[in-house]
Structure formats: structure tokens, C-alpha cells
Amino acid sequence: MRLLLRAEGNNISKETILTKVWGYDSDAVENHVEVYIGFLRKKLANIGSNVRIEAIRRLGYHLEVCVHA
């Protein structure tokens, strides 16, 4: 979550998340990122957050603030 917050609305790739969270020498794969993004999405939904994690095909993820009228 911290990486997404620091990206300030910019996309952050799965590869970047893998290396920053698990490190270069890890056996982690992109599926690990997808699982944890799903976990974070559920946490955000459970607390009623207006922030969503959006997946951008081939580019990664970014945070989006939902504004309700």
C-alpha cells in the first residue's frame, strides 16, 4: 500500500512491486502481487474507503479516489 501511496496517482508495475516488497533474490512471482492487491482491495472495501486500487493492463496498478456526488 505504501508503494501505491508514494506513486501519487502514477502507475506502478508488478515488477516494481515484486522487487520493492519481496526483493531481487526472492522466488516470488507476479501472482503474489495479484493476491496481495486483492487482499488490499478487500481491506479498503471493509473500511468503506473511497480509495480503489485500479489495474491498468500491462502497466500495473494505481490508486484512484472515488468521489460520490
N, C-alpha and C positions, 0 to 999 in steps of 0.2 A: 504494500500500500504506500509505503514511504517513497518508493521509486516513482510511482504514478503521481503522487502529490508533487514531487520535485520536478517532474517533467512539465508542469504548468500548462496543461492542455495539449502538449505535443505528444505525438505517438512515441511509444517505447516498444521496441521489438521483443519478441520472445527470446531471442538470442541474448539480448542485453539483460533481460530479467534473469535468464539462466546463469550467466556469468557473474552478475552482481549479487544474486541471492545464494546460489549453490557453489560458485567458484569455477575456475577453469578445469581443475582436476577432478571434478565431480562426474559421477555416472548418470546424473540427472538428464532427462530428455525433455523435449518440448511438451510432452503430455503432462509432465509435472507442473509446468506453468499453467496449463489449461485447468488442471484440477484445483490449484490454489486460487486462480482467478474465479472459478466457480464458488469456492469457499468464501472469498471476499464478497462476491455478489450477494450471497445468502446473508452474510453478516450485515451488509448495508441495507438489505431489504428488511431484515428483522428489527433493525433500529429505526426504520422509517426514514432513512436518509434520502435527501433529494439528489444525491450523487450516484451516478451509474458508471460502471466500467464498460466501455464500448470496445468491441473488437473491430479492427479495421483490417480487412483481408489483405494478407501479405505485408502489412505494415506493423502490426502489433496491437497495442491497446492504448487507450487514453481515458481520462476521467471526463465525464460530462455532467454538468449541473442541470437538473431538470427544473424548469420554472413553471409552476402551475398558475394559471390565471384565475 
